């Protein structure tokens, strides 16, 4: 595949109205082929519409995808943690470190903005 | 755009309440099963309510463009035309089956968008070959090749 990358990259030069229906056909075929369920093909369009709406309204699409991929694991491990360590499982050191990193990730954009503003003033 | 900015978070709140409500009142799932959906639901509803309040007040998120252009009649018509063309693949594969539906859909699409007969027919035949050889022969997928979803 790496050897073909140069030629595959040329696909991006195709005009949108040629590329879009070809990709759509492959997406529809691939979606149906995965579980042989026609409803999956309908969901492609439902989520396509949702994705378009999110893009137009400046909602980030990546967290939605991450949520879809990770939710099963998160739910399972939440139940395992609750059974093993009880409701205070999040007070364990490793949990506290992860929570700390998450909070830092959440507040970092506003902190860095303020720092930049402070340096600029 | 203003309407959509209000409608989307409102829809998320209604959808979340509906899903959690169905689990609680219709399926009568226990608290053990529902605690994760409740937790996610509360977070989702809280964030959506915050976004909804911002949209109603007309505030924008950091980094969000201030001057969002309102769609014109022409751009809406163009959008509707494109969306209908994309969605048309669904009735095409259902009515004609995957083997005939996909190449015929592509042929119609390319011709309607001003491509030459040569280009349209070659791409459609290519799609037919990929559908048949890759998906049916090589991957042995049971595609509904007959009209109306019959195999």
HADDOCK unambig.tbl for C-alpha pairs under 7 A between the chains (distance, minus, plus):
assign (segid A and resid 21 and name CA) (segid B and resid 106 and name CA) 6.62 0.50 0.50
assign (segid A and resid 25 and name CA) (segid B and resid 102 and name CA) 6.51 0.50 0.50
assign (segid A and resid 33 and name CA) (segid B and resid 141 and name CA) 5.87 0.50 0.50
assign (segid A and resid 57 and name CA) (segid B and resid 5 and name CA) 6.53 0.50 0.50
assign (segid A and resid 58 and name CA) (segid B and resid 64 and name CA) 7.00 0.50 0.50
assign (segid A and resid 75 and name CA) (segid B and resid 36 and name CA) 6.53 0.50 0.50
